Amino acid sequence: MQAVLFPARDSVTLTDLPDPVAGPGQVVIDVKAGGLCHTDFEVLHANYGPGSFPVVPGHEYAGVIAEIGAGVTGLTVGDRVVVDPNIHCGTCPACQRGWAHLCDRLEAYGVTRHGGFAEMSVVAADAAHKIGDMPFDVAALAEPMGCVLNGLDAAQAADRRNVLIIGAGPMGLMLAVGLRAEGVGDVTLADLDDARLCFAQDMGFSAIRADSEKMQVFDHGADLAIDATGVPQVAATLTRYTANGGAALFFGVCPQASVIEISPFEVFRRQLSLVGSHSLNHNIPQALAALRAFDGDLSQLVSHRLSLDEMRAVFANGPPRGCLKVQMAR
């Protein structure tokens, strides 16, 4: 089979690998769609853990079961599925508390084991979730939606009256979709890209320029303020926009070495909650439900559908300009 491969740190190639075989408790998936994530670049540069090379990247993917190993029940060849990439140990303190995504020995398909930027992928059977007739490109959004729902749960978003999301890229838009699924109706996205703001409005959300006077309305005005940019200078402004008693959610992935200033007195005096969130916590079924509940066409979030070789070029040269969600499609 063909696959995008990271043979070593900072190295990417398109190569032929042996077709995977389903061992006991495993299934082989004929991959149909796989989403590009910021984390994939962190894996390439060994900035996400110590690095596991060689590895096939891609942890947001869906496809069709092509082979089933011994002992697998509840799945059949031909089932259309999406993958939950996280692999937890089950024994560390975090796992014992139900926080599999914070496992001391967390692994993931596409991070520490071969993932979805390939023609085929072998995974544990319990990592494959049926998607019914959901389009593959939408189903491949289930992993990032799981991350969204995990973050919104940590920020107690369902109890917030209004939300400001800074960053109207693919994850900002998915946060808005997740908030709608949580029943939060007053959601505003802020960005500097007019095209992204128009897209957000077309999806039914309020949208404003992040450098406009309209942002002043949110000075101490948002029950929940979310950074979806991963830009430290933006993350540093969250408490400015968070209402008294509200929460600031650091969702965007800032560089590991970045540091921002926050006043502990302000956090104390205004009773602010500063919340981080990492990955998804085996909540693919809830993510699929949120995707199904949205009343618009989520396939529009995918701006580029690329071949495996074109995806290799993205890792070598960077994502296309003006892109939203980029996916490998077969």
Secondary structure, DSSP 4 states (H G I P E B T S, - for coil): -EEEEB-STT--EEEE-PPP---TTEEEEEEEEEE--HHHHHHHTT-SSS--SSB----EEEEEEEEE-TT--S--TT-EEEE--EE--S-SHHHHTT-GGG-TT-EEBTTTB--SSBSEEEEEGGGEEE-TT--HHHHTTHHHHHHHHHHHHHTTGGG-SEEEEE--SHHHHHHHHHHHHTT--EEEEEES-HHHHHHHHHTT-EEEETTSGGGGGGTTTEEEEEE-S--HHHHTTHHHHEEEEEEEEE-S---TT------HHHHHHTT-EEEE--S--S-HHHHHHHHHH-SS-GGGGEEEEE-HHHHHHHHHH-PPTT-SEEEEE-
